[in-house]
Amino acid sequence: MKIAAMEQAESVRDVLCDVCGTSTRIQGDGSQFGTLRASWGYGSAHDGERYEVHLCEPCFFRTLSGLSRDRMVNFMFSEEDQDLSDFGRVARDDLSNDGGNSVT
């Protein structure tokens, strides 16, 4: 037996960049955005706090560039080689978002 009912469901129509406020929606492809996420646990200065920031593509890469620059400055006088060209990247040519080819 089939029982049907009209139910309301919440759906996300768009995601706005938390930095510049622009839409991350791309016609025909849905939303394209990066997420900076943290969940701080016991013993941290921010115990129990959770954060989630959505970033459009330009803001994401501007943020990533700033973090990469901080890394470079922090290790400037280190003996360690600092090739930061792939800083943060975990895959390349992973158009189906299934793990694809690892950079390392």
LOKOL-232373 format. One record per residue: x, y, z of N, C-alpha, C, CB in turn; residue in one letter. Coordinates in pm, whole numbers, plus 50000, padded with zeros to 5 digits. Glycine has a CB too. Example, Ala and Ser with C-alpha at 12.3 -4.5 7.8 and 13.67 -1.06 7.14 Angstrom:
% residues 2
n.X; n.Y; n.Z; ca.X; ca.Y; ca.Z; c.X; c.Y; c.Z; cb.X; cb.Y; cb.Z; type
51319; 49431; 50780; 51230; 49550; 50780; 51320; 49670; 50780; 51131; 49553; 50905; A
51285; 49775; 50708; 51367; 49894; 50714; 51290; 50003; 50787; 51408; 49940; 50572; S
***
This chain:
% residues 104
n.X; n.Y; n.Z; ca.X; ca.Y; ca.Z; c.X; c.Y; c.Z; cb.X; cb.Y; cb.Z; type
50084; 49884; 50000; 50000; 50000; 50000; 50090; 50123; 50000; 49904; 49999; 50121; M
50051; 50219; 49922; 50126; 50343; 49909; 50050; 50453; 49983; 50146; 50380; 49759; K
50118; 50520; 50073; 50057; 50630; 50147; 50132; 50757; 50110; 50061; 50604; 50302; I
50063; 50852; 50055; 50125; 50976; 50009; 50084; 51091; 50099; 50086; 51007; 49863; A
50176; 51183; 50118; 50148; 51302; 50197; 50232; 51417; 50144; 50175; 51278; 50348; A
50178; 51537; 50152; 50253; 51656; 50116; 50336; 51697; 50237; 50157; 51773; 50070; M
50470; 51705; 50219; 50557; 51745; 50328; 50649; 51855; 50278; 50639; 51625; 50381; E
50678; 51946; 50366; 50771; 52052; 50332; 50911; 52010; 50371; 50731; 52186; 50401; Q
51004; 52033; 50283; 51144; 52002; 50311; 51228; 52127; 50286; 51195; 51883; 50223; A
51321; 52154; 50374; 51409; 52268; 50356; 51519; 52232; 50259; 51468; 52314; 50491; E
51546; 52320; 50164; 51655; 52296; 50070; 51738; 52424; 50056; 51601; 52250; 49932; S
51863; 52408; 50023; 51952; 52523; 50007; 51944; 52571; 49863; 52100; 52486; 50044; V
51903; 52695; 49845; 51892; 52752; 49710; 52023; 52814; 49665; 51782; 52856; 49706; R
52099; 52866; 49761; 52225; 52933; 49728; 52313; 52936; 49852; 52199; 53077; 49674; D
52442; 52953; 49831; 52537; 52973; 49940; 52610; 53103; 49907; 52638; 52850; 49955; V
52604; 53196; 50001; 52673; 53324; 49982; 52809; 53317; 50051; 52589; 53441; 50037; L
52908; 53380; 49990; 53042; 53386; 50048; 53035; 53467; 50177; 53144; 53448; 49947; C
53089; 53412; 50285; 53088; 53480; 50414; 53185; 53597; 50420; 53121; 53382; 50523; D
53274; 53611; 50323; 53369; 53722; 50321; 53317; 53837; 50236; 53505; 53675; 50269; V
53284; 53811; 50110; 53245; 53920; 50019; 53094; 53925; 49992; 53319; 53906; 49889; C
53020; 53822; 50032; 52875; 53823; 50017; 52821; 53784; 49880; 52827; 53955; 50049; G
52909; 53748; 49787; 52860; 53712; 49654; 52805; 53570; 49652; 52971; 53726; 49550; T
52719; 53544; 49556; 52662; 53411; 49538; 52769; 53316; 49487; 52543; 53416; 49441; S
52763; 53191; 49530; 52856; 53090; 49481; 52789; 53000; 49378; 52911; 53005; 49599; T
52667; 53037; 49339; 52589; 52957; 49245; 52642; 52977; 49103; 52439; 52993; 49252; R
52664; 52866; 49034; 52708; 52869; 48895; 52596; 52807; 48812; 52845; 52792; 48875; I
52550; 52880; 48713; 52437; 52836; 48632; 52458; 52694; 48579; 52415; 52931; 48515; Q
52367; 52605; 48612; 52372; 52468; 48564; 52458; 52373; 48647; 52422; 52467; 48426; G
52539; 52427; 48740; 52630; 52344; 48819; 52606; 52352; 48968; 52771; 52382; 48789; D
52506; 52426; 49013; 52483; 52442; 49157; 52584; 52535; 49218; 52488; 52307; 49227; G
52606; 52523; 49346; 52700; 52610; 49416; 52841; 52552; 49414; 52654; 52632; 49561; S
52938; 52639; 49396; 53079; 52602; 49399; 53145; 52689; 49504; 53147; 52620; 49257; Q
53184; 52629; 49616; 53243; 52706; 49725; 53338; 52620; 49805; 53134; 52765; 49815; F
53425; 52685; 49880; 53514; 52618; 49972; 53463; 52639; 50113; 53659; 52668; 49958; G
53499; 52550; 50204; 53455; 52560; 50342; 53574; 52552; 50437; 53352; 52450; 50375; T
53581; 52648; 50527; 53679; 52645; 50635; 53600; 52605; 50759; 53754; 52786; 50654; L
53639; 52492; 50820; 53559; 52435; 50928; 53648; 52398; 51046; 53481; 52311; 50878; R
53598; 52421; 51167; 53669; 52382; 51288; 53569; 52341; 51395; 53760; 52497; 51340; A
53607; 52241; 51472; 53530; 52196; 51587; 53628; 52176; 51700; 53448; 52065; 51556; S
53627; 52266; 51799; 53727; 52265; 51904; 53679; 52181; 52020; 53758; 52406; 51951; W
53767; 52096; 52070; 53733; 52002; 52175; 53797; 52033; 52308; 53770; 51865; 52134; G
53782; 51938; 52397; 53829; 51949; 52535; 53976; 51989; 52541; 53807; 51818; 52609; Y
54005; 52086; 52623; 54142; 52130; 52643; 54182; 52248; 52557; 54235; 52018; 52617; G
54104; 52278; 52455; 54138; 52392; 52370; 54083; 52520; 52431; 54083; 52372; 52226; S
54138; 52632; 52392; 54091; 52762; 52441; 53947; 52790; 52397; 54184; 52873; 52393; A
53903; 52721; 52292; 53768; 52742; 52237; 53684; 52615; 52251; 53776; 52784; 52089; H
53704; 52542; 52359; 53635; 52416; 52386; 53484; 52429; 52363; 53662; 52370; 52530; D
53430; 52339; 52280; 53287; 52335; 52254; 53240; 52427; 52143; 53214; 52369; 52378; G
53330; 52506; 52087; 53291; 52597; 51979; 53310; 52530; 51844; 53373; 52728; 51985; E
53217; 52558; 51753; 53226; 52507; 51615; 53216; 52625; 51520; 53114; 52401; 51585; R
53293; 52618; 51412; 53295; 52725; 51313; 53279; 52666; 51174; 53426; 52807; 51323; Y
53214; 52742; 51085; 53204; 52703; 50945; 53192; 52830; 50863; 53083; 52606; 50919; E
53286; 52852; 50772; 53288; 52970; 50687; 53285; 52923; 50542; 53415; 53059; 50716; V
53191; 52977; 50464; 53181; 52943; 50322; 53249; 53053; 50241; 53032; 52927; 50278; H
53331; 53012; 50145; 53410; 53107; 50066; 53389; 53084; 49917; 53559; 53095; 50101; L
53367; 53194; 49842; 53362; 53184; 49696; 53504; 53151; 49647; 53309; 53319; 49630; C
53517; 53119; 49521; 53648; 53080; 49468; 53756; 53186; 49486; 53635; 53047; 49321; E
53731; 53314; 49449; 53837; 53414; 49469; 53874; 53432; 49617; 53792; 53548; 49413; P
53777; 53436; 49708; 53807; 53452; 49850; 53878; 53330; 49906; 53679; 53479; 49928; C
53842; 53210; 49859; 53909; 53089; 49904; 54057; 53094; 49870; 53844; 52965; 49841; F
54088; 53127; 49744; 54229; 53126; 49704; 54306; 53245; 49760; 54238; 53127; 49553; F
54240; 53356; 49788; 54304; 53468; 49857; 54339; 53426; 50000; 54212; 53594; 49856; R
54248; 53354; 50067; 54273; 53304; 50202; 54385; 53201; 50202; 54144; 53243; 50261; T
54381; 53108; 50106; 54484; 53005; 50095; 54621; 53069; 50070; 54449; 52907; 49982; L
54624; 53173; 49988; 54748; 53244; 49960; 54804; 53307; 50088; 54726; 53352; 49852; S
54716; 53365; 50169; 54760; 53424; 50296; 54816; 53320; 50391; 54644; 53497; 50364; G
54752; 53204; 50399; 54801; 53096; 50484; 54935; 53043; 50433; 54699; 52982; 50491; L
54948; 53032; 50302; 55073; 52986; 50242; 55185; 53085; 50272; 55057; 52968; 50090; S
55154; 53214; 50264; 55253; 53318; 50294; 55295; 53311; 50442; 55196; 53459; 50260; R
55197; 53288; 50531; 55230; 53272; 50674; 55322; 53152; 50695; 55102; 53255; 50757; D
55295; 53042; 50625; 55379; 52923; 50635; 55522; 52957; 50591; 55321; 52808; 50549; R
55533; 53028; 50480; 55664; 53064; 50427; 55741; 53149; 50528; 55649; 53140; 50293; M
55675; 53248; 50589; 55740; 53335; 50686; 55781; 53256; 50811; 55646; 53451; 50726; V
55695; 53166; 50858; 55725; 53088; 50978; 55843; 52994; 50961; 55604; 53008; 51017; N
55869; 52953; 50837; 55978; 52858; 50812; 56089; 52921; 50727; 55924; 52733; 50743; F
56094; 53053; 50723; 56186; 53125; 50636; 56332; 53086; 50658; 56172; 53273; 50658; M
56372; 53065; 50781; 56512; 53035; 50811; 56534; 52888; 50841; 56561; 53118; 50927; F
56440; 52806; 50802; 56448; 52662; 50825; 56533; 52597; 50716; 56306; 52600; 50828; S
56591; 52486; 50750; 56669; 52408; 50654; 56576; 52332; 50558; 56762; 52310; 50727; E
56451; 52320; 50596; 56351; 52245; 50521; 56319; 52314; 50388; 56223; 52228; 50604; E
56306; 52236; 50279; 56267; 52289; 50149; 56122; 52335; 50157; 56285; 52182; 50036; D
56090; 52452; 50105; 55957; 52510; 50115; 55890; 52525; 49978; 55963; 52644; 50184; Q
55859; 52415; 49911; 55783; 52423; 49787; 55635; 52430; 49825; 55812; 52300; 49694; D
55578; 52548; 49813; 55440; 52570; 49853; 55345; 52581; 49734; 55430; 52695; 49938; L
55389; 52538; 49615; 55306; 52551; 49495; 55177; 52468; 49504; 55385; 52509; 49373; S
55177; 52361; 49582; 55057; 52278; 49599; 55004; 52286; 49742; 55087; 52134; 49562; D
55031; 52394; 49812; 54992; 52410; 49952; 54841; 52386; 49970; 55029; 52551; 50002; F
54807; 52286; 50050; 54668; 52256; 50080; 54597; 52166; 49981; 54594; 52381; 50091; G
54650; 52152; 49860; 54582; 52071; 49757; 54597; 51923; 49790; 54639; 52101; 49615; R
54487; 51849; 49784; 54491; 51705; 49810; 54458; 51623; 49686; 54394; 51670; 49921; V
54408; 51686; 49580; 54378; 51613; 49456; 54382; 51711; 49340; 54239; 51542; 49464; A
54401; 51658; 49221; 54401; 51736; 49098; 54324; 51657; 48994; 54548; 51767; 49048; R
54252; 51724; 48907; 54171; 51660; 48802; 54070; 51563; 48861; 54261; 51586; 48702; D
54013; 51598; 48976; 53914; 51514; 49044; 53776; 51574; 49019; 53944; 51503; 49198; D
53736; 51576; 48893; 53612; 51642; 48854; 53488; 51575; 48912; 53601; 51646; 48704; L
53497; 51447; 48944; 53382; 51378; 49002; 53386; 51380; 49154; 53377; 51234; 48952; S
53488; 51445; 49212; 53502; 51459; 49358; 53500; 51326; 49428; 53392; 51547; 49413; N
53571; 51226; 49374; 53572; 51092; 49432; 53709; 51050; 49482; 53522; 50993; 49330; D
53798; 51145; 49501; 53931; 51109; 49550; 54035; 51117; 49441; 53929; 50970; 49608; G
53997; 51098; 49317; 54082; 51117; 49200; 54229; 51089; 49216; 54067; 51251; 49153; G
54309; 51169; 49149; 54455; 51156; 49153; 54511; 51235; 49268; 54516; 51203; 49021; N
54585; 51171; 49354; 54648; 51240; 49466; 54767; 51320; 49415; 54692; 51139; 49575; S
54790; 51435; 49474; 54903; 51521; 49437; 55034; 51462; 49486; 54884; 51662; 49493; V
55030; 51398; 49604; 55154; 51347; 49661; 55198; 51218; 49597; 55138; 51326; 49808; T
***
